[in-house]
Amino acid sequence: MNESAKVYLVGTGPGDPELLTVKALRLLQNADVVIYDRLVSEGILQQIPTGVSKIYVGKQTGNHTLPQDEINELLIKLAETERSIVRLKGGDPFIFGRGSEEALLLAQNNIKFEVVPGITAASACTTYAGIPLTHRGLSQGVQIVTGHSQAGRPLDLDWASLADENKTTVIYMGLANIELISTKLIQAGLDKTTPAAAIQNGTTGKQNRVLTTLEDLFVNTQGLQAPVIFVIGKVVTLAHQLDWFTEENVIEGEFVDNEKLLHG
Ligand SMILES: C[S@@+](CC[C@H](N)C(=O)[O-])C[C@H]1O[C@@H](n2cnc3c(N)ncnc32)[C@H](O)[C@@H]1O
């Protein structure tokens, strides 16, 4: 076993490179090898010094993501020869990022690791869209859920508890199921006029926000492409007044261009 090897599972935040933590930046600058996928923005990759090996494990030709077990094998293999292995994750590694699965694998294989939290999309993208997650009198709390269902299985969320008009609900990976999600929330008692938003490419120069209501969320967000988060709750009403994010705030925050990476 390579005693000096350590794997760092590092959250990058959702796109704007200036949302990297000081710790994430230091680790990137001292890495021997960096592994990253499609949710890591170009601006963040530019923080990696030339000469450091970069391994892309995101979308491959034909749109298949490298299977998780192959990423696992890669991490174990790199830990045999390298010293500082940085595994970058968009947002926070422990929020819908499979960071905990990778950490378990490392623990089971007696490979040393550290986890570096990152700013998750629910926090950063809403802030950049002028939507506070909580606000006195409008929202007492936040519920973060996945809108993605396991292959071949229906989306099974606790609709009754999600349909809470005093909380903000943030849905990750919900594009394919947003019609069902809106319908179920309305059926569970949430008013159809509840303010709702979609934020696409949040915190980057391509950020796009749609401000609407729960009943119109599906029709008004058709055609949006990932990454998108949905926000449902009264706090969305503040978005017009708190719209601070403009072109001049943008540093190189574009997402990785898969085609460019694969074909030069
Ligand atoms: C696999 S999850 C990873 C979440 C990540 N670990 C985090 O903490 O933000 C991917 C989903 O996160 C959300 N997401 C991540 N980055 C985003 C961004 N810049 N803009 C909008 N949504 C984003 C989208 O819902 C996307 O489908």
The ligand as a Gaussian input file, in Angstrom:
#p B3LYP/6-31G(d) Opt

LIG

0 1
 C      -25.750000      15.354000      -9.112000
 S      -26.438000      16.818000      -8.426000
 C      -25.013000      17.478000      -7.669000
 C      -25.319000      18.513000      -6.642000
 C      -24.071000      19.114000      -6.004000
 N      -23.338000      18.134000      -5.263000
 C      -24.394000      20.310000      -5.108000
 O      -24.185000      20.227000      -3.901000
 O      -24.840000      21.338000      -5.641000
 C      -26.637000      17.784000      -9.862000
 C      -27.789000      18.772000      -9.741000
 O      -27.411000      19.873000      -8.936000
 C      -28.068000      21.037000      -9.391000
 N      -27.033000      22.005000      -9.809000
 C      -25.715000      21.893000      -9.652000
 N      -25.076000      22.974000     -10.114000
 C      -26.018000      23.815000     -10.572000
 C      -26.003000      25.093000     -11.180000
 N      -24.863000      25.754000     -11.373000
 N      -27.180000      25.644000     -11.544000
 C      -28.344000      25.016000     -11.331000
 N      -28.431000      23.789000     -10.762000
 C      -27.293000      23.195000     -10.386000
 C      -28.945000      20.605000     -10.573000
 O      -30.223000      20.268000     -10.075000
 C      -28.207000      19.380000     -11.043000
 O      -29.053000      18.531000     -11.797000

